[in-house]
């Protein structure tokens, strides 16, 4: 259902407010460069510091601006199951094609708690759900056996896997089968994941290099594996550069250098990049030909 290079799109801010004009322009930039889907209100979209009203508006703008041209997978997760249900209901009512649900953070639920959380949301809201596993931010890993249980729920259709483990990726694919969409949550693992049967990536790097990330997937799906591999290795230093500080500060700074947004403004407790790392990032963008 969901495959290819889907962008984990930033939420641009201007003087502390969501910059709707810049956001719409970013969506057009993505679609015109072949991105396979738009993912608003994820980690890169700073969902953790959006108000509920802002979160809902950002999803609504994405659905409206995309206008059915590519899928919209709206972030709707929470560490509060009832809040996750409310956000997922809104995603459905706004017209999103699916919901991306991060696993509950801070609470540190057991594997059974994780299963029941996703099960309750899925049974309450009839929308395709992609589970989002990123234990580096949530403190709990969704184990492959739990993913396999979740995959048997009709509208849980895939996982964004960001544990950084190829073993875990292969275990999930082996347990869940071809109809379950396993997407990389780490840009640097996109090509290896495709090679073992994954379907694509929800990408930070697509914010700045959407055409190349989309082409990496297009080439692979067309059976042009050597060309896909070469493009992957060209992209790899850029992928790493966008994580020299906590995401999304580097990618927003990069977009500002590219004149795609007015500034790289992030919300506290995130902070602007250090001058030294900003210069390192600038050199990577120049080397890649983006500025």
N, C-alpha and C positions, 0 to 999 in steps of 0.2 A: 504493500500500500504506500509506504514512504521509502523512497530510495534516492540515491544521488547525493549531490552536495547541497545541503540545506543550510542557510545562513542563520547562525545565532546572532540576530541583528542587535546592534547597540540601540539604546534609547538616548538620543541626543538631548542635552539640556542647554538652556540659555537663561542666564540669570536665575538659576534655580528652578526653572519651569521646563516641562517637556516642550521641546522645539518641534511642533507639529509639521511645520513647513520642511525643515531639514529631514525629518523622519520620512515624510512622503517621498522626498527626493532620493533618499537612500534606498527605499524600496524600488523605485524606478531604476536606479543604478544597478541594483541586483538583478531585476528581471531582464533588463536590456543586455546583461552580460551572461545570461543563461543559467542563473541559479535555479535549482530544482524545487526550492521551497523556502518559505519565510517563517522563522521561529521567533516571535516576539516574547518578551517577558521571561527569558531564561536568565541564567547567571550573567551572561554578557549584556543582557538588557537591564541589569541592575534591579531585578524584580524585588530583591530583599529590601530596597529602600524606596520603592514606589508605594504611594498610598493605594488603597483599594480603588478609589476613583480614578487615579492615574493608570493603574494596572488595567482596569477595564477599558479606559479610553485608548490606551496604546494597542490593545488587541483589536478594538473596533476600527481604529485607523488602518491597521494592517489588513484586515478583511476588506474594508472599503477600497483601499488603494490597490490591492492585488486584484480584486474584482474577478476572482475565479481563474486567473491566468496560471497560477501555480498553487500548490497546497499551502495553507497556513496552519501551522502546528503551534497552538498557543500555550505558553507556560501557565500552569494552573496548580502547581504543587504548594504544599504547606506542611509544617510540622503539626498542624491542627487538622484533623481529618474533616471536621465540619467546615472549616475555612476552605479546604481543598475542594470539597463538594460545591461550595458557593462559587468559587472561581471556575470550576469545571463546567458548572451549569451556565455561567456567563459566557464561557468560550463557545459552548454549543449554541446558545441563543444569539450570539453575535455572528454566527455563521462560520466559525473556524472548522477546518476539516478534521482536526484532531487536537488532543491535549497532550502536552509534555508535562509529566508529573515527577518532580524530584522526590526522592525518598525523604521521609521525615528526618529533620536535622535536630540536633541538640537533645531530643528525648532519648536517643539510643534504644530504640525498640528492639526486641528479639526478632528472629526470623518470622515467628508466628505473628508478631505484631505488625511487621512490614506486610505480610501477606494479607492480613485482615484489613489493614488501611487501604491498600489498593483495591482489594475485593469490594469493600463497601462503596468506594467512589465509583468503581466500574459498574456495580449493580444499581447505583442510584442515578447515574447519568449515562445515557446511551450515546456515547461518542467514542470513536477510536482513541485509545490511550497508548502513549509511548511512556514506559517507565524510565526514569532517569536515575542511574546509579553513579554517584560521584563521592565515594567514601572519604576522599581527602577533604571534602567540605561538610559532609554530614556525620562523620564519625562511625557510621555503620555500613558495612558492605552487604549488598543484596547477593546472597550466595546463589550459584547456579541452580541448585535444587529448588530454591524459592522462586527463581525466575521460571523454571519449568512448571511449577504449580500455577503461577500467574498466567503463563501462556495458554493454559487450558480454559481461561475465562474468555468468552467470545470477543469482547471489545478491547481486551488488552492485546495489542497487535505487534508490539515490539519493545525494544529497550535501547536507550542511549547509554552505552557502556563506557564509563570514564574512570574505571579502576586502574587503567594503565597496564593491564595484564593480558598478554595474548593467550595464556593458558585459560584464563577465565572466559575470554571471548570464545575460544574453541569449545570449551565445556558447555557454554550456553547454546551455541549453534548445534552441537551434537545432541543436546537434550531437547531442544525446542523445534528443530526442523526448518525446512525451507520457507514455510509460510509465515514464520515469525521474523520480523524485521529487526536485525541487529545492526545498529548504527554506531559508528565511532563517536565518542565524546572527546577524543584527542586527535587533533589534526595530524600529529606526527605518526599515528597508527593507521591512517586511512588506507594506504595501499596494502599493508599487510592484512588488515581486516578484510578487504575485498578479496584477497587471495584465498582466504579460508572460508568464504561464503557469506560475508557480511554484505549489507545492502548499500552502505554509504556512510555519510558523516553529517553531523550537525556541527557546523564549522565556525570558528572564530576568524580564521584566515580568510574565509570568503568575504568578510566585510571589506577587505582591502584588495583582494585578488579573486573576485568572483568568477571570472572567465576561466582562469587556470584551474581552480578547484573543481568547477563544473566539468571542464574538459578532462581532468584526471579521471573522473568517474565515467564520462562518456567514452573515452578511449578504452577503459577497462571493459565496459559492458559491450563494446564493439569487438572485443577480442584482440585489440591492439596493445598487448601487454607490455611490450618493450617500450613503446612510446609513453604509456601510462607510467611505467617505472621511471623513465627519464624525467618526466614532468614532476613526479613525486620528489625526486632528489633535488630538482631545481627549487621546489617550494619549501623543502625541509628547513633551511636556515631561516626563512621568513617565519615559518610556523614557530620555531623556537624563540625568535626575537620578540614575538608578540606575547611571550610569557616571561620576559625578563623581570617584570614586576607583576603584581596581582592583577589578573584579568578583571575588568576591561580597561584599566588605565592605559596600557600600551596601545591597544587597538583604537581607542578613542583619540589618543595623541596622534597615532598614524593617520587617522581619517582627517584630523585637523591639518596635519602637514600636507595632505593631499587636497585640501580645500573642499572636502566633502561635508564637513560640519564646521561651525564657527569656532568652536574651541573643544578641547579635550576634557571639558568639565565632567567630573565625577562627584558623586555624593558621599559625604562622610558616612561611615568611617574610612572609606577609600580616600586616598590623597593623590595629588598630582605626582607624576614621575619625578625622580631626582634628575638633576641636570646631566649627570654623567650617563645615566641610562637613557635619557632622552636623546643624547647625542649618539649613543650606540644604536638606538632604534633608527635614527635618521640615516645613519650609514647603511643599515640593512635595506631601508626603503630605496635609497639612492642606488645601491648595488642591484636591486631587483628591477629598477626602472620605474618605480611608482611615483617618484618625485624627481 
